[in-house]
Amino acid sequence: MKLTLSLRVVLPAAAAAALLSAAALPADAAAMPKFATPKPYGTSFQSDPHHDFTKHISPRHDGILRGWVTHYRSGVAEYEPIRWVKDSHTEGYFEGPPEGDVTAYASPVAKNVVFYSATGCKGTTVTVKNGGLGAKRCSRSELVARMKSMHHPALITVYRGTIVKVQEIYTP
């Protein structure tokens, strides 16, 4: 009898907790596969061998791209791959494809996109972990503001043609 009563209490509480935690995740996060994470400071451009760059600009295939947003308008971000360039005068810097290269993508930004900043939500304090990746979760509006202002190196996760996660890469 006690076991039945405790199950009546515990099971609804567990179900409620599961629903609350699921609400904090992006849409389809439970179904989203684990993607291989590229090196944040990789020295070569990531390829997308199945993408046809001769047609109009379109989303990258599902996965994580080391890149930056070059343009944002009306909920759609245009972005390109980047690579880390070692320099003898500095620690290094990120660069995009050379002038005239058409390696670029465009994807809508999910309404519930997950954004981790490397410099805090106000951009004033360093908030990194795991080899220079942003650790401070910030709002979608902060992400959009940064996409509009300048190029920020990041790991950009695309799932089903939509940007679902952006994790900034700290640059010294």
QUIJOQUI-V97774 format. One line per field, one symbol per residue. phi: phi as a letter, one per 20 degrees, with the letter a starting at -180 (. if undefined). Layout:
phi=???
//
This chain:
phi=.fffffffeffffffffffffffeefgmffefffdfeffgdfecffecfeedfeegfbfffgqddeabedbcblnddebbfcbedfcfecfpbebeffgnfefbcbbfegfdgecdeecmfemdcfccblmnegcefcffffffgfffeafcgaededclncfdbccfdfdf
//
